[in-house]
Amino acid sequence: MTPSEPKITPELVAEHGLKPDEYERILKLIGREPSFTELGIFSAMWNEHCSYKSSRLHLRGLPTKAPWVIQGPGENAGVIDIGDGKAAVFKMESHNHPSYIEPHQGAATGVGGILRDVFTMGARPIASLNALRFGDPKHPRTRHLVGGVVSGIGSYGNSFGVPTVGGQVGFHTRYDGNCLVNAMAVGLADADKIFYAKATGIGLPVVYLGSKTGRDGIHGATMASASFGEDAEEKRPTVQVGDPFAEKLLLEACLEIMEAGCVVAIQDMGAAGLTSSAVEMGAKGGLGIELDLDNVPCREEGMSAYEMMLSESQERMLMVLAPGKEEQAEAIFRKWGLDFAIVGRTTDTLRFIVRHKGEVKADLPIKELGDEAPLYDRPWVETPRQVPIDPASLDITATLPGALERLIGSPDFASKRWVWEQYDHLILNNTAQRPGGDAAVVRVEDGPKGLAMTCDVTPRYCEADPFEGGKQAVAEAWRNLTAVGARPLALTDNLNFGNPEKPEIMGQLVGCLRGIGAAAKELEFPVVSGNVSLYNETNGRGILPTPTIGGVGVLDDIAKMATLDFKANGETILVLGVTTGWLGQSAFLSEILDREDGAPPPVDLALERRTGDLVRTLIADGLVTAVHDVSDGGLLVALAEMALASGIGASLAIPSPEMNPFAYWFGEDQARYIVTVEGSAKALVLRRAEMAGVSIAKLGTTGGDRLNIPGERPIVIDALRERHEAWLPIYMGAGLM
């Protein structure tokens, strides 16, 4: 150990996010005290963000296989076969902590990181999505975070040249001290040309590619695995800085070098940078890796081995080259104006050896760095069940039109046009369904095939009943894909939770995972990739459990794609699925009655599948003119969204006289879709539903410029649109609500 390196003390170990028993595990593993650089390497590899030490045990229960799955969890991204020799490559990851500290760069580099995960596999990114959660709009920091995060996502995606086509934006006071920024990317590749991180071959060159290494992002992964306290602002140096133009060059160079047959293995330098990329490539291939840091391109003077190994500078890759391909590969990267440096080689020693300035800074067993990471079966308690809400017990003074107007103009339901108009959602000219629908749709090359994609979760359901909430998040994604006519194929997840060392929080994680697993299995919707983000809490206050589900499906012909807007006057409006008026944990209860209680709606997975399968056949056969799934806000909000999208109103039917009208119109029963049909198709749709064993009922008829509910004042569509569109621009422009 050189004199410049600090002495290893219990305080230094704690600063690296390692507990005393974990440090003892390190001592036993290597038989000596680690060097400062080795301590940093263990800190990076054994933190929650990289090792999944609290969740690995429970992730094993997720279904990950299907005949169309080419690559499941364990690689940079998941891969599914979409036919015609093509594969969809996709994943979702969080950049929560960095985005709270420095929202623009935190969100921007989150987008950059997930795009690299996709093109590392050999895929060209064709779309990105995001799921964003912010605190109470009245909180003094919320507006700053919204503005910074949205500008960061927009600037990176727009500059890189990938359309941002969909996502979610929600607000709740539980995110006051810890916003969520979940970024998803989808790419397209030849199914027989997928690239992996597994290194093979002895004595092959390990090559550093892309931008230079700096001091930004050091300890980023460790910071992402810790709760926030009062010192959140002091962690700003751990946030990376992105350059989308450099990433675009990196994309083109990587795809060209892959096409040239130069690549044996490739790994993005994401969380934990050079450390995790080198260790993962070697460990997956059962090889050792030796690195010489003297050859690492640096943009700052005097960087130490510790700093280089832990830097999370962006737009960098590590690659194992095929024998004799050095000159060809270098020529390609130099052509694109990017750094290319041979920084190491593969060995048969199963050791991870790092040299700098003639000294060995690290000499560690490579497989054990990952395989021997702590694995915790943390204590957990089941979330207490809540009782269903009896609508008759509610003191409701609002009118149906008044409640709809309040909901449609509230932060969660208000139009997010202000957000998505800052994103280029049309670049590449393949976006077939823009933001604002149930799912985005992007054409595959010249068509006719398309990919549908969505991000979904209802956190209040997950807190009230993690098992049902986990099921519902998957079912909602499955429904949104179905509602545009797509066949759901696979999902990626982003599991955002609080401190897993608290049994009640660990119980939320376990319950949600079990629900996700049950739904993914029943719906044949396997999990092919994902991310776990824990310790999302500030000063002991955790976020709502938020297991975001990113779903991908395929349309064989985008000409048959469904949209939610009413198409013409005089069409019959039908609802498929059973309406019981479930108000527990509903948006109506929260927004109108200021209550967040009751059991969330149960999810009947067999019914979900039966109803969804019927809806897809109705779309494929051209029997329905508009389709919208029913979720947050219930039937009346869904109808309003269909009317707002078209400018066409509707005359609605009177619900069953025995049912509370607020429960009927605002209840959030699952497995439901609203469809419209032309006169000649109505009888056939009713017969199809009967044959499929799916409940169907008439809601009304399209027409006019308002929503007419018997016995209530008319709701003028243009006035409703003003409410719907106003909140977010006013909030971001003047801080008014």
KELO-912579 format. One record per residue (C-alpha): residue in one letter; x, y, z. Coordinates in steps of 0.5 Angstrom, whole numbers, plus 500, padded with zeros to 3 digits. Example, Ala and Ser with C-alpha at 12.3 -4.5 7.8 and 13.67 -1.06 7.14 Angstrom:
% residues 2
A525491516 S527498514 
This chain:
% residues 737
M500500500 T503507498 P503512503 S498516499 E493511501 P489512507 K489507513 I483502513 T479504519 P472502521 E470509519 L473508512 V469501512 A463504514 E464510509 H464505503 G457502505 L460496508 K458493515 P463490520 D460483518 E461484511 Y468487512 E470481516 R467476510 I472480506 L478479510 K476471510 L476471503 I482474501 G486472508 R489479509 E487487509 P485490503 S488495500 F484502499 T483500492 E481493493 L476496499 G473501493 I472495489 F469491494 S464497496 A462497489 M461490487 W457488494 N453494495 E445493494 H445497487 C450491484 S449485488 Y442485489 K444482496 S437484499 S433481493 R436476490 L433470494 H426473492 L427475485 R429467483 G421466484 L420470478 P418466471 T423468466 K422463460 A418462454 P419460447 W420467445 V425469450 I432469447 Q435472453 G432473460 P435476466 G443476468 E445480462 N445488460 A438487457 G433482456 V432479449 I425476445 D424474439 I419478435 G419474428 D422475421 G429474424 K428480429 A429481436 A427486441 V432488446 F429492452 K430494460 M429499465 E433502470 S433507476 H437513477 N433516483 H438518488 P442522482 S436525480 Y434528486 I441531488 E442534481 P435533477 H438535470 Q444530469 G441525474 A435524469 A440525463 T445520465 G439515467 V437515459 G444515457 G445508461 I439505459 L441506452 R448503453 D445497456 V441496449 F446497444 T451493448 M447487446 G448489439 A441493438 R439499435 P435503440 I428505437 A424508443 S425510450 L420511456 N420513463 A416513469 L417519474 R414520481 F415526484 G413529491 D407533493 P406539488 K406544494 H413541497 P418547495 R423542491 T418539487 R417544481 H425544481 L425537480 V420536475 G423541471 G430539471 V428531470 V424533464 S429537461 G435532462 I431526459 G429531453 S436534452 Y439527452 G434523448 N433528443 S440529442 F442522442 G436521436 V431516440 P424518440 T421518447 V414515446 G411514453 G411513460 Q408515467 V408522471 G405522478 F405526485 H405524492 T408527498 R411520500 Y416522494 D418529497 G425527499 N426522494 C423522487 L423516482 V426517475 N426510472 A428510464 M426504459 A429503452 V427498447 G432496441 L431492435 A437487433 D437481428 A435475433 D442471431 K446477432 I446478440 F452480443 Y453478451 A458480456 K461473457 A468473456 T472467452 G479466450 I485466454 G490472452 L485476449 P486484449 V481488454 V479494450 Y477501453 L472504448 G469511448 S469517452 K475519457 T475517465 G474523470 R472524477 D465524476 G460519479 I465516484 H461512489 G455513485 A453506486 T454506493 M450512494 A445509490 S444504495 A444508501 S438512504 F438520504 G439524510 E440532511 D446531507 A443529500 E446536497 E453534499 K453528495 R452532488 P459530486 T457523486 V452524480 Q455523473 V455528467 G453526460 D454527453 P449525448 F453526442 A459522445 E454517446 K451517439 L458516436 L459510441 L453507438 E455507431 A462505433 C460499437 L455497432 E460497426 I465494430 M460488432 E458488424 A466487423 G466481427 C471484432 V467483439 V468477443 A464480449 I462487451 Q460490457 D457497458 M461501464 G455503468 A454503475 A461502479 G464503472 L471499470 T470495476 S463492475 S464491467 A471488468 V469483473 E462481470 M466480463 G471475467 A467472472 K461470467 G466467462 G470463468 L476467466 G481472470 I482479468 E488483468 L488491467 D494496467 L491503469 D496507466 N493506459 V486508461 P484515457 C483520463 R481527462 E483529469 E491529471 G493525477 M487520477 S489514482 A487507481 Y482508486 E478513482 M479510476 M476504478 L470507481 S469513476 E462512473 S464517467 Q459516462 E459514455 R464508456 M465501454 L469495455 M470490450 V474483449 L477483442 A477477437 P484475436 G488479431 K482485430 E486490434 E488494428 Q481494425 A477495431 E482501433 A481504426 I473504427 F473508433 R478513431 K474514425 W468516430 G473520434 L473516440 D478513445 F480506444 A486503448 I488496450 V488496458 G488489459 R488482457 T484475459 T487470463 D486463466 T488465473 L481467475 R484473479 F482480478 I489484478 V489491477 R496495476 H498502476 K504505475 G508499476 E504497482 V499492484 K493495486 A488490487 D489482486 L482479488 P479472486 I474474480 K468470481 E468471489 L467478488 G460477485 D459470487 E461471494 A457477495 P453477501 L446474500 Y441476505 D434473507 R432479511 P426479516 W420481513 V412482516 E406481511 T403488510 P396488514 R390487510 Q385492509 V377492509 P374493503 I370500503 D363500503 P360506498 A354507503 S358509509 L361515505 D359522506 I359524499 T357532498 A360532490 T356531484 L358527479 P360532474 G364536479 A368530481 L370528474 E372536473 R376535480 L379529478 I381530471 G384537473 S388534479 P396533478 D396525477 F390526472 A392532468 S395532461 K402531461 R403534454 W407539458 V412534459 W412530453 E412536448 Q419537451 Y421530448 D422528441 H417523440 L417522432 I424522431 L426516426 N419517423 N417510426 T412512432 A405510430 Q402512436 R404518440 P404519448 G397520451 G394513449 D394506452 A401504450 A406507445 V407503438 V413504434 R413501427 V419495426 E423498420 D418499414 G412495417 P407492417 K410489424 G410494430 L412494437 A408496443 M410499450 T408501456 C410503463 D405502469 V404501477 T399504482 P403505488 R397506493 Y395499491 C402496493 E402499499 A395497501 D396490499 P403488496 F401482493 E395485489 G398491487 G404487484 K399483480 Q395489478 A402493476 V403487471 A396486469 E395494467 A401493463 W398487459 R392491459 N395497456 L398493450 T392489449 A388495448 V392497442 G392491439 A398488441 R400481443 P404482450 L410478450 A415480456 L416485461 T422489465 D421491472 N424497476 L423495483 N423501487 F422501495 G425504502 N429501507 P429493506 E432493513 K426494516 P421488516 E415492514 I419495508 M422488506 G415485507 Q412490501 L418487497 V417480498 G409481497 C410485490 L415480487 R410474489 G404478486 I408480480 G411473479 A403470479 A401475474 A407474469 K406466470 E398466469 L399471463 E405468460 F408475460 P415473463 V420478466 V426478462 S430484465 G430489471 N433493476 V432493484 S432500487 L432500495 Y433505500 N429510497 E428514503 T429520507 N430522514 G427515515 R421516511 G420511505 I417512498 L411508497 P412501494 T413502487 P415496482 T414499475 I413494470 G415496463 G411491458 V413490451 G408487445 V408486438 L403487433 D403483426 D400489422 I400496425 A394498420 K390494425 M392498431 A387501436 T386508439 L382510445 D379516441 F372516439 K371516432 A364518430 N357520432 G352515434 E357509436 T355504441 I359504447 L360498451 V364496457 L367489457 G368486464 V365486471 T363493475 T362492482 G364499484 W370498488 L372504491 G378502496 Q385506494 S381509489 A383516486 F376518487 L377516495 S384520495 E382526491 I375527492 L374525499 D382526502 R382518504 E387513502 D384507505 G381500504 A383494500 P385495493 P381492488 P382484487 V386482481 D382476477 L388473473 A384468469 L379474468 E384478466 R387473461 R380471458 T377479457 G384481454 D384475449 L377477447 V379484446 R385483442 T381478437 L375484436 I381489434 A384484429 D377483426 G376490426 L369490430 V371495435 T373503433 A376505439 V379501445 H381504452 D382500458 V379502465 S384503470 D385509475 G379513476 G374508473 L369508468 L367516468 V375518467 A376513462 L370515458 A372523459 E379521456 M376518450 A372524449 L378529450 A382525445 S377526440 G372532441 I366527441 G362527447 A357521449 S350520452 L351515458 A346510461 I343510468 P347505472 S344499476 P339503480 E341498486 M349501485 N351507488 P353512482 F359514485 A362507486 Y359505479 W362511475 F369512479 G370505482 E377501480 D375494478 Q380491474 A380487467 R375492464 Y376495457 I371500454 V370499446 T366503441 V362499436 E358501429 G351499429 S352493425 A358490429 K354491436 A350484435 L357480433 V361483439 L355481444 R355474441 R363474442 A363476449 E358471451 M362465448 A368468451 G364468458 V366475459 S361480462 I359486457 A354492458 K352498454 L355505457 G351509452 T352512445 T357517442 G355524440 G355531441 D360536444 R359534452 L358528456 N351527458 I349523465 P342522466 G340527472 E346531472 R348537469 P352536462 I360536462 V362540456 I368537453 D372544451 A371546458 L373539461 R379540456 E381547459 R381543466 H385537463 E391541460 A391547465 W394545471 L401543469 P403549465 I401553470 Y404550476 M411550472 G410557469 A408560475 G408556481 L400556482 M395550483 
